[in-house]
């Protein structure tokens, strides 16, 4: 089968103009061409396709059945070509076609949603891909899929000195249990007392831990592993066991008394220092820089609409 295309995009532009204006003369006026140029474009298109596109027995331009079918297909092709033209112009202005962002599941997703809303308000043509991972799974996704930006709770040493970084506000984790759980009534809970109960853990999404999960933070023997914090909180509230939860996800349960902190002798809070990390080997385009600026602005409480797209 020949790969040679027998018609030009310009011929389809002329055909579409005739369809919309209803005449060869109307197409000539719209396209700012002489009528003979319009007639030549149609004649050469008919010759290339070996089809009669217009019934010339009428005074006005009347499409043949074959011509109507060709026009229908041409509409879709012209629409795609215009999208391609706009996209090329966008890329020429520094807007990349795609941005890949990987974020730790413990981070407040409300913040990510606010930034997404602002991006859609600005009608960017860049596609934003967001992956949610847990713990080392964030770094694995960043490396494996060559994501443009990652939001990690713990900064790897090998990136601390090389990659562009943006510090975000601290994220507090709280060790909690259901209000009617035995641990809720205890003070100065020891490690040995904790080991007698079940630890609810969001499993690390790194593929390297699929068959051999890492030890738990507290080293407990009885462990239930789940894939997300929503399921983890349900298990805790139902009295299955205790677990570390991002404070923003459990604040209302603590305030209502549905959950209680586990009063460990060593403390029941842990603080992460989240960072946005960019690739060190490939600078971000305008959309990636805008994504980072919006995330940083949201974390500082600034108005997102004031963040520049430059």
C-alpha positions as a Markdown table, in Angstrom:
| # | Residue | x | y | z |
|---|---|---|---|---|
| 1 | Unk | 0.0 | 0.0 | 0.0 |
| 2 | Unk | 1.4 | 3.4 | -1.0 |
| 3 | Unk | 2.1 | 5.8 | 1.9 |
| 4 | Unk | 1.9 | 8.8 | -0.5 |
| 5 | Unk | -0.9 | 11.3 | 0.3 |
| 6 | Unk | -2.6 | 12.4 | -2.9 |
| 7 | Unk | -4.1 | 15.6 | -1.5 |
| 8 | Unk | -2.9 | 18.7 | 0.5 |
| 9 | Unk | -4.2 | 20.2 | 3.6 |
| 10 | Unk | -4.7 | 23.5 | 1.7 |
| 11 | Unk | -7.1 | 21.7 | -0.7 |
| 12 | Unk | -9.2 | 20.6 | 2.3 |
| 13 | Unk | -9.2 | 24.1 | 3.7 |
| 14 | Unk | -10.7 | 25.3 | 0.4 |
| 15 | Unk | -13.3 | 22.5 | 0.4 |
| 16 | Unk | -14.3 | 23.4 | 3.9 |
| 17 | Unk | -14.6 | 27.1 | 3.0 |
| 18 | Unk | -16.9 | 26.3 | 0.1 |
| 19 | Unk | -19.1 | 24.1 | 2.3 |
| 20 | Unk | -19.4 | 26.9 | 4.9 |
| 21 | Unk | -20.0 | 29.8 | 2.6 |
| 22 | Unk | -22.1 | 27.9 | 0.0 |
| 23 | Unk | -20.2 | 29.0 | -3.1 |
| 24 | Unk | -16.8 | 29.2 | -4.8 |
| 25 | Unk | -17.0 | 33.0 | -4.7 |
| 26 | Unk | -17.7 | 33.0 | -1.0 |
| 27 | Unk | -14.7 | 30.7 | -0.3 |
| 28 | Unk | -12.6 | 33.1 | -2.4 |
| 29 | Unk | -13.7 | 36.1 | -0.3 |
| 30 | Unk | -13.1 | 34.3 | 3.0 |
| 31 | Unk | -9.7 | 33.0 | 2.0 |
| 32 | Unk | -8.7 | 36.2 | 0.3 |
| 33 | Unk | -7.9 | 34.4 | -3.0 |
| 34 | Unk | -9.0 | 34.9 | -6.6 |
| 35 | Unk | -11.9 | 32.7 | -7.7 |
| 36 | Unk | -9.7 | 30.9 | -10.2 |
| 37 | Unk | -7.4 | 29.7 | -7.4 |
| 38 | Unk | -10.4 | 28.2 | -5.6 |
| 39 | Unk | -11.6 | 26.4 | -8.8 |
| 40 | Unk | -8.0 | 25.1 | -9.4 |
| 41 | Unk | -7.8 | 23.7 | -5.8 |
| 42 | Unk | -11.1 | 21.8 | -6.2 |
| 43 | Unk | -10.2 | 20.5 | -9.7 |
| 44 | Unk | -6.8 | 19.2 | -8.6 |
| 45 | Unk | -8.3 | 17.7 | -5.4 |
| 46 | Unk | -10.9 | 15.9 | -7.6 |
| 47 | Unk | -8.2 | 14.7 | -9.9 |
| 48 | Unk | -6.1 | 13.4 | -7.0 |
| 49 | Unk | -9.0 | 11.5 | -5.4 |
| 50 | Unk | -10.5 | 10.5 | -8.8 |
| 51 | Unk | -13.9 | 11.7 | -7.6 |
| 52 | Unk | -16.4 | 14.3 | -8.5 |
| 53 | Unk | -16.9 | 16.4 | -5.4 |
| 54 | Unk | -19.5 | 18.9 | -6.7 |
| 55 | Unk | -22.5 | 18.6 | -9.0 |
| 56 | Unk | -21.8 | 21.4 | -11.5 |
| 57 | Unk | -25.3 | 21.3 | -13.0 |
| 58 | Unk | -26.5 | 23.6 | -10.2 |
| 59 | Unk | -25.8 | 27.3 | -9.9 |
| 60 | Unk | -24.7 | 27.0 | -6.3 |
| 61 | Unk | -22.0 | 24.7 | -5.1 |
| 62 | Unk | -23.8 | 21.4 | -4.4 |
| 63 | Unk | -21.8 | 18.5 | -3.1 |
| 64 | Unk | -22.1 | 15.0 | -4.6 |
| 65 | Unk | -22.7 | 12.1 | -2.1 |
| 66 | Unk | -19.0 | 11.3 | -2.4 |
| 67 | Unk | -18.1 | 15.0 | -1.9 |
| 68 | Unk | -20.3 | 15.2 | 1.2 |
| 69 | Unk | -18.5 | 12.1 | 2.7 |
| 70 | Unk | -15.1 | 13.6 | 1.9 |
| 71 | Unk | -16.1 | 16.9 | 3.5 |
| 72 | Unk | -17.2 | 15.1 | 6.6 |
| 73 | Unk | -13.8 | 13.4 | 7.0 |
| 74 | Unk | -12.0 | 16.6 | 6.1 |
| 75 | Unk | -13.7 | 18.4 | 9.1 |
| 76 | Unk | -12.1 | 16.0 | 11.6 |
| 77 | Unk | -8.8 | 16.3 | 9.9 |
| 78 | Unk | -8.9 | 20.1 | 9.8 |
| 79 | Unk | -9.9 | 20.2 | 13.5 |
| 80 | Unk | -6.9 | 18.0 | 14.4 |
| 81 | Unk | -4.6 | 20.1 | 12.2 |
| 82 | Unk | -5.7 | 23.3 | 14.0 |
| 83 | Unk | -5.1 | 21.7 | 17.3 |
| 84 | Unk | -1.6 | 20.7 | 16.2 |
| 85 | Unk | -1.0 | 24.2 | 15.0 |
| 86 | Unk | -2.1 | 25.6 | 18.4 |
| 87 | Unk | 0.0 | 23.0 | 20.2 |
| 88 | Unk | 3.1 | 23.9 | 18.2 |
| 89 | Unk | 2.6 | 27.5 | 19.0 |
| 90 | Unk | 2.3 | 26.7 | 22.7 |
| 91 | Unk | 5.4 | 24.5 | 22.6 |
| 92 | Unk | 7.2 | 27.4 | 20.9 |
| 93 | Unk | 6.4 | 29.6 | 23.8 |
| 94 | Unk | 7.9 | 27.1 | 26.3 |
| 95 | Unk | 4.8 | 25.2 | 27.3 |
| 96 | Unk | 5.6 | 21.5 | 27.4 |
| 97 | Unk | 3.1 | 18.9 | 26.2 |
| 98 | Unk | 3.1 | 16.9 | 29.5 |
| 99 | Unk | 4.1 | 17.3 | 33.1 |
| 100 | Unk | 4.4 | 14.3 | 35.4 |
| 101 | Unk | 4.0 | 14.9 | 39.2 |
| 102 | Unk | 4.3 | 12.2 | 41.8 |
| 103 | Unk | 3.2 | 13.0 | 45.4 |
| 104 | Unk | 3.3 | 11.1 | 48.7 |
| 105 | Unk | -0.2 | 9.9 | 49.8 |
| 106 | Unk | 0.3 | 11.4 | 53.2 |
| 107 | Unk | 0.4 | 15.0 | 51.9 |
| 108 | Unk | -2.8 | 17.0 | 52.0 |
| 109 | Unk | -4.5 | 16.3 | 48.7 |
| 110 | Unk | -6.8 | 19.4 | 49.2 |
| 111 | Unk | -3.7 | 21.4 | 48.4 |
| 112 | Unk | -3.0 | 19.5 | 45.2 |
| 113 | Unk | -6.7 | 19.8 | 44.2 |
| 114 | Unk | -6.6 | 23.6 | 44.7 |
| 115 | Unk | -3.5 | 23.8 | 42.4 |
| 116 | Unk | -5.2 | 21.7 | 39.8 |
| 117 | Unk | -8.3 | 23.9 | 39.8 |
| 118 | Unk | -6.1 | 27.0 | 39.3 |
| 119 | Unk | -4.3 | 25.2 | 36.4 |
| 120 | Unk | -7.6 | 24.4 | 34.7 |
| 121 | Unk | -8.8 | 28.0 | 35.2 |
| 122 | Unk | -5.8 | 29.1 | 33.2 |
| 123 | Unk | -6.8 | 26.6 | 30.4 |
| 124 | Unk | -3.3 | 25.2 | 29.9 |
| 125 | Unk | -2.9 | 22.9 | 27.0 |
| 126 | Unk | -0.2 | 21.0 | 28.9 |
| 127 | Unk | -1.5 | 17.6 | 30.2 |
| 128 | Unk | -0.9 | 17.1 | 34.0 |
| 129 | Unk | -0.3 | 13.6 | 35.2 |
| 130 | Unk | -0.4 | 13.0 | 38.9 |
| 131 | Unk | 0.6 | 9.7 | 40.6 |
| 132 | Unk | 0.1 | 9.1 | 44.3 |
| 133 | Unk | 2.6 | 6.7 | 45.9 |
| 134 | Unk | 3.7 | 5.9 | 49.5 |
| 135 | Unk | 7.1 | 6.3 | 51.0 |
| 136 | Unk | 9.9 | 4.9 | 48.8 |
| 137 | Unk | 7.4 | 4.4 | 46.0 |
| 138 | Unk | 7.5 | 8.1 | 45.4 |
| 139 | Unk | 11.2 | 8.1 | 44.7 |
| 140 | Unk | 10.9 | 4.9 | 42.6 |
| 141 | Unk | 8.2 | 6.4 | 40.4 |
| 142 | Unk | 10.2 | 9.6 | 40.1 |
| 143 | Unk | 13.2 | 7.6 | 38.8 |
| 144 | Unk | 11.4 | 4.9 | 36.9 |
| 145 | Unk | 8.9 | 7.1 | 35.0 |
| 146 | Unk | 11.2 | 10.1 | 34.9 |
| 147 | Unk | 8.6 | 12.3 | 36.5 |
| 148 | Unk | 9.2 | 16.0 | 36.3 |
| 149 | Unk | 8.4 | 16.9 | 39.9 |
| 150 | Unk | 8.0 | 14.8 | 43.1 |
| 151 | Unk | 6.7 | 15.7 | 46.5 |
| 152 | Unk | 8.5 | 13.6 | 49.0 |
| 153 | Unk | 8.2 | 13.5 | 52.8 |
| 154 | Unk | 11.8 | 12.5 | 53.3 |
| 155 | Unk | 14.6 | 14.0 | 51.2 |
| 156 | Unk | 17.0 | 11.3 | 49.9 |
| 157 | Unk | 20.7 | 12.2 | 50.6 |
| 158 | Unk | 21.7 | 11.8 | 47.0 |
| 159 | Unk | 19.2 | 14.4 | 45.9 |
| 160 | Unk | 19.8 | 16.9 | 48.7 |
| 161 | Unk | 22.8 | 18.4 | 47.1 |
| 162 | Unk | 22.0 | 18.0 | 43.4 |
| 163 | Unk | 18.3 | 18.6 | 42.5 |
| 164 | Unk | 16.4 | 21.9 | 42.6 |
| 165 | Unk | 14.5 | 21.8 | 45.9 |
| 166 | Unk | 11.6 | 23.7 | 47.5 |
| 167 | Unk | 10.9 | 23.2 | 51.2 |
| 168 | Unk | 7.3 | 22.9 | 52.3 |
| 169 | Unk | 5.7 | 23.3 | 55.7 |
| 170 | Unk | 6.1 | 20.4 | 58.2 |
| 171 | Unk | 3.7 | 17.6 | 58.1 |
| 172 | Unk | 2.8 | 16.0 | 61.5 |
| 173 | Unk | 1.9 | 12.4 | 62.0 |
| 174 | Unk | 0.0 | 11.3 | 65.1 |
| 175 | Unk | -0.2 | 7.8 | 66.6 |
| 176 | Unk | -4.0 | 7.2 | 67.1 |
| 177 | Unk | -6.4 | 4.5 | 68.1 |
| 178 | Unk | -10.2 | 4.2 | 68.4 |
| 179 | Unk | -11.6 | 5.7 | 71.6 |
| 180 | Unk | -12.9 | 2.4 | 72.8 |
| 181 | Unk | -9.6 | 0.5 | 72.2 |
| 182 | Unk | -7.7 | -0.7 | 75.2 |
| 183 | Unk | -4.7 | 1.5 | 74.4 |
| 184 | Unk | -6.8 | 4.6 | 74.5 |
| 185 | Unk | -7.2 | 4.4 | 78.3 |
| 186 | Unk | -3.5 | 3.9 | 79.0 |
| 187 | Unk | -0.9 | 6.6 | 80.0 |
| 188 | Unk | 2.8 | 6.3 | 79.3 |
| 189 | Unk | 2.4 | 3.3 | 77.0 |
| 190 | Unk | 5.6 | 1.3 | 76.8 |
| 191 | Unk | 7.0 | -0.4 | 73.8 |
| 192 | Unk | 6.2 | -3.8 | 75.3 |
| 193 | Unk | 2.6 | -2.9 | 75.8 |
| 194 | Unk | 2.3 | -1.6 | 72.2 |
| 195 | Unk | 3.7 | -4.9 | 70.8 |
| 196 | Unk | 0.7 | -6.8 | 72.1 |
| 197 | Unk | -1.6 | -4.9 | 69.8 |
| 198 | Unk | -2.1 | -4.7 | 66.0 |
| 199 | Unk | -0.3 | -2.0 | 64.0 |
| 200 | Unk | -2.2 | -0.7 | 60.9 |
| 201 | Unk | 0.3 | 0.3 | 58.2 |
| 202 | Unk | 0.0 | 1.8 | 54.8 |
| 203 | Unk | 2.3 | -0.3 | 52.8 |
| 204 | Unk | 5.3 | 1.1 | 51.0 |
| 205 | Unk | 4.3 | 1.2 | 47.3 |
| 206 | Unk | 7.9 | 0.6 | 46.1 |
| 207 | Unk | 8.1 | -2.6 | 43.9 |
| 208 | Unk | 11.1 | -3.7 | 45.8 |
| 209 | Unk | 9.0 | -4.3 | 48.9 |
| 210 | Unk | 6.3 | -6.3 | 47.1 |
| 211 | Unk | 7.5 | -9.6 | 48.5 |
| 212 | Unk | 9.4 | -8.5 | 51.6 |
| 213 | Unk | 7.9 | -5.4 | 53.2 |
| 214 | Unk | 10.2 | -3.2 | 55.4 |
| 215 | Unk | 9.9 | -3.4 | 59.2 |
| 216 | Unk | 7.3 | -1.1 | 60.8 |
| 217 | Unk | 8.2 | 2.2 | 62.3 |
| 218 | Unk | 7.7 | 0.8 | 65.9 |
| 219 | Unk | 8.8 | -2.7 | 65.2 |
| 220 | Unk | 5.5 | -4.3 | 66.1 |
| 221 | Unk | 4.9 | -8.0 | 65.4 |
| 222 | Unk | 1.1 | -7.9 | 64.7 |
| 223 | Unk | 0.7 | -5.9 | 61.4 |
| 224 | Unk | -2.1 | -5.3 | 59.0 |
| 225 | Unk | -1.0 | -3.6 | 55.8 |
| 226 | Unk | -3.4 | -1.6 | 53.6 |
| 227 | Unk | -2.9 | 0.4 | 50.4 |
| 228 | Unk | -4.2 | 3.8 | 51.5 |
| 229 | Unk | -4.9 | 6.1 | 54.4 |
| 230 | Unk | -8.7 | 6.1 | 53.9 |
| 231 | Unk | -8.8 | 2.3 | 54.5 |
| 232 | Unk | -6.3 | 2.7 | 57.4 |
| 233 | Unk | -8.4 | 5.2 | 59.2 |
| 234 | Unk | -11.5 | 3.0 | 58.8 |
| 235 | Unk | -9.6 | 0.1 | 60.3 |
| 236 | Unk | -8.4 | 2.2 | 63.2 |
| 237 | Unk | -11.9 | 3.7 | 63.9 |
| 238 | Unk | -13.3 | 0.1 | 63.9 |
| 239 | Unk | -10.9 | -0.9 | 66.6 |
| 240 | Unk | -8.7 | -3.2 | 64.5 |
| 241 | Unk | -5.5 | -1.6 | 65.9 |
| 242 | Unk | -3.5 | 1.6 | 66.2 |
| 243 | Unk | -1.5 | 3.5 | 63.5 |
| 244 | Unk | 0.3 | 6.6 | 62.5 |
| 245 | Unk | -2.0 | 9.1 | 60.6 |
| 246 | Unk | -1.3 | 12.4 | 59.0 |
| 247 | Unk | -2.8 | 14.9 | 61.5 |
| 248 | Unk | -4.8 | 16.7 | 58.8 |
| 249 | Unk | -6.7 | 13.4 | 58.0 |
| 250 | Unk | -7.5 | 12.6 | 61.6 |
| 251 | Unk | -8.0 | 16.0 | 63.2 |
| 252 | Unk | -11.8 | 15.9 | 63.1 |
| 253 | Unk | -11.8 | 12.3 | 64.6 |
| 254 | Unk | -9.6 | 13.5 | 67.5 |
| 255 | Unk | -11.7 | 16.6 | 68.0 |
| 256 | Unk | -14.9 | 14.5 | 68.1 |
| 257 | Unk | -13.5 | 11.9 | 70.5 |
| 258 | Unk | -13.9 | 9.1 | 67.9 |
| 259 | Unk | -10.1 | 8.6 | 68.1 |
| 260 | Unk | -7.5 | 9.2 | 70.8 |
| 261 | Unk | -3.8 | 9.6 | 70.7 |
| 262 | Unk | -1.7 | 6.6 | 71.9 |
| 263 | Unk | 0.1 | 8.1 | 74.8 |
| 264 | Unk | 3.5 | 6.6 | 74.2 |
| 265 | Unk | 6.1 | 7.2 | 76.8 |
| 266 | Unk | 8.4 | 8.3 | 74.0 |
| 267 | Unk | 5.8 | 10.6 | 72.4 |
| 268 | Unk | 2.9 | 10.1 | 70.0 |
| 269 | Unk | 3.9 | 12.6 | 67.3 |
| 270 | Unk | 6.4 | 12.5 | 64.4 |
| 271 | Unk | 7.2 | 15.4 | 62.0 |
| 272 | Unk | 8.2 | 15.1 | 58.4 |
| 273 | Unk | 9.9 | 17.9 | 56.4 |
| 274 | Unk | 8.3 | 17.6 | 52.9 |
| 275 | Unk | 10.1 | 18.9 | 49.8 |
| 276 | Unk | 9.3 | 19.5 | 46.1 |
| 277 | Unk | 12.1 | 18.0 | 44.0 |
| 278 | Unk | 12.7 | 18.8 | 40.4 |
| 279 | Unk | 14.9 | 16.7 | 38.0 |
| 280 | Unk | 18.5 | 17.8 | 38.0 |
| 281 | Unk | 19.1 | 16.6 | 34.4 |
| 282 | Unk | 16.2 | 18.2 | 32.6 |
| 283 | Unk | 14.9 | 21.7 | 33.4 |
| 284 | Unk | 11.2 | 22.3 | 33.7 |
| 285 | Unk | 9.2 | 24.0 | 31.1 |
| 286 | Unk | 6.7 | 26.8 | 31.8 |
| 287 | Unk | 3.9 | 24.4 | 33.0 |
| 288 | Unk | 6.2 | 22.6 | 35.3 |
| 289 | Unk | 7.5 | 25.8 | 36.8 |
| 290 | Unk | 4.0 | 27.0 | 37.2 |
| 291 | Unk | 3.0 | 23.8 | 39.0 |
| 292 | Unk | 5.8 | 24.2 | 41.4 |
| 293 | Unk | 5.2 | 27.9 | 42.0 |
| 294 | Unk | 1.5 | 27.2 | 42.7 |
| 295 | Unk | 2.2 | 24.4 | 45.2 |
| 296 | Unk | 4.7 | 26.6 | 47.0 |
| 297 | Unk | 2.3 | 29.5 | 47.0 |
| 298 | Unk | -0.5 | 27.3 | 48.3 |
| 299 | Unk | 1.7 | 26.0 | 51.1 |
| 300 | Unk | 2.5 | 29.5 | 52.2 |
| 301 | Unk | -1.1 | 30.7 | 52.1 |
| 302 | Unk | -0.6 | 33.0 | 49.1 |
| 303 | Unk | -3.3 | 33.8 | 46.5 |
| 304 | Unk | -2.9 | 31.3 | 43.7 |
| 305 | Unk | -4.3 | 33.7 | 41.1 |
| 306 | Unk | -1.4 | 36.1 | 41.8 |
| 307 | Unk | 1.2 | 33.5 | 40.7 |
| 308 | Unk | 2.7 | 34.5 | 37.4 |
| 309 | Unk | 2.8 | 32.1 | 34.4 |
| 310 | Unk | 6.1 | 33.6 | 33.2 |
